[in-house]
Amino acid sequence: MVIFGERGRGKTSLANVVGETVSTYDFRVIRHACDADSSFGQIVAAVLAKVPARLLRRAIQEGEPWTLPAPDNIGVVEATNAFCSISAGRLLVLLDEFDRISSLDLKRQFVELMKNLSDAGARVTFLLVGVAQTLDDLLFLHRSIQRSLIPIHLPLLTQDDIEVLIRQGERMSGLSFTLQARSAITSFSVRSPYFAQLLCLHSGKAAVRAESATVEHSHVRCALQATAEELAYAHEDAYTRAVGGAAGGWKEELLYRAATRDSGPFGEFTAADLRPEGNEYDIEAEAAVDRALANLVSPEAGCLLRETHASDARSYSFSDPAMRLYILLRYALPRETGELDVTRDRLPTDTFPGERTSANHDSR
């Protein structure tokens, strides 16, 4: 099984739920967090060191001493033999942060190991978790292993999902969220479970500091302001470089539209989603927007956007999901008022890509 998706989608949380669930069915769950410097042998040795002796019943009954090979001596064959010796109970090996492994050779070794264990009917199941857009990005795949894999690409949450998170938080904390507070959190979470929970946490803390058991709109605003400041520290320079340092330009308008649109299930959007109002059926306008989006994918723009594979049409998403929230907060938190505005259709910018001015339109 492979769980993959963007950061903040709840991959590790889902993996933990899987682990807790299977542990009630005679599974022993072994967790290991990967890092960029570990070798195949080191990862396998770390996992095998956690295997209880009771799962190695066959080796013990046959009088074969169980000795753990040195990491440098563990290859795919040795790892296959070791895991195949498990005959009592079942084992779930949860390898988190698998995306930190950059070596293709190391990925090939794990694919070969999983194929060998599947072919041998071993009592071992691997659960890989990592940040990736596609399964191929995370794991070097061979056609022969695909039939043995269960890929789970985690999408963004729906508004109903976020409402469930808020209700669960209310039950656990004893706090209640007003309808206006719920609406603000839902709007600014950008459908991310991480940001939804982060905003709920900070809003709840603001309410507690105010000695209130009810989370009000004002508490959410405090949370959003704090979040905006944190995100600005990490993303303001990259954003400024991407828009060329000049406020009110078409790049700024384009990114604002991308941040405020209700994107697809994986955060993707197309040029058609961002076309200027009144140009819904204008092919030239759509082409101009697509060229503008491609510009923001370039290294010169800091690769703020990237092409995705989530739809048949050429689509894009923010390279860092946190950048979307930063842009949203940048323009939705006016400094002089207490209003939170994510309904503005556009910023007061110059001509948008593919948009005709009234003079140009009349001359046609």
Buried (B, 14 or more C-beta within 10 A) or exposed (E): BBBBBBEBBBBBBBBBEBBEEBEEEEBBBBBBBBEEEBBBBBBBBBBBEEBEEEBBBEBBEEEEEEEEBEBEEBBBEBBBEBBBBBBBBBBBBBBBBBBBBEEEEBBBBBBBBBBBBBEEEBBBBBBBBBBBBBBEEBBBBEEEBEEBBEBBBBBBBEBEBBBEBBEEBBEEBEBBBBEBBBBBBBBBBBBBBBBBBBBBEBBBBBBBEEEBEEBBBBBBBBBBBBBBEBBBEEBEEBBBEBBEEEEEBBBBBBBBBBBBEEBBBBBBBBBBBBBBEEBEEBEEBBEBBBEBBBBBBEEEBBBBBBBBEBEEEBBBBBBBBBBBBBBBBBBBBEEEEEEBEEEEEEBEBEEBBBBBEEEEEEEE
